[in-house]
Structures are given as structure tokens and as C-alpha cells.
Amino acid sequence: MREIALHVMDITENGITAGSDLIQILIDENRIENLIKVVIKDYGKGMSPEMVRTVTDPFITTRTTRRIGLGLSLWKEAAKRCGGDFSIESEP
């Protein structure tokens, strides 16, 4: 749970930095199926379809202060290690 919480904080901070004025965090725990679903919804500028396809690449970032973006790629790998899934939906 600690790792999930850190990823949620990281993505939320990124949304705020990118100018989102509202961020919703939804966490659904299903003990019967042994699943946790985390949805982070922000109302920022969105991503292009190309960015959605490449955003989990650690060497893709829109920031100008550094050339790597590890947040989403690390979260995706953590989900896969636990037998989970990871997806992104966005509209520009």
C-alpha cells in the first residue's frame, strides 16, 4: 500500500504542476477478487494520443527541468509485478 500511496502522490503533484484545477482520486478495494483499482482523474490540458502511447517510457517527459520521467513507468511496472494492469485514458 505504501508504494501505491507514493505513486498516487507523485501523479497528483504532477497534475497540479501541469495546471490541473481539480484532481479526483478514487480507490476501490475488492477483497473477494483481491483487487485494488486506483483512478486518478484530473481536469488539466490532457495528452495527445501519441503522448498516451509513449508516456510510460522513462525517457519521455514534457518537463524542461529534466530529461526523464519515471513516475508512470515505475507505477506501470509495480502493477505488472503484482499481477495487475495499468492503463491511461486522456483527451487533449
PyMOL commands that set and color helices and strands:
alter all, ss='L'
color gray80, all
select helices_A, chain A and resi 2-17+49-54+71-81
alter helices_A, ss='H'
color red, helices_A
select strands_A, chain A and resi 23-30+35-42
alter strands_A, ss='S'
color yellow, strands_A
deselect
rebuild
show_as cartoon
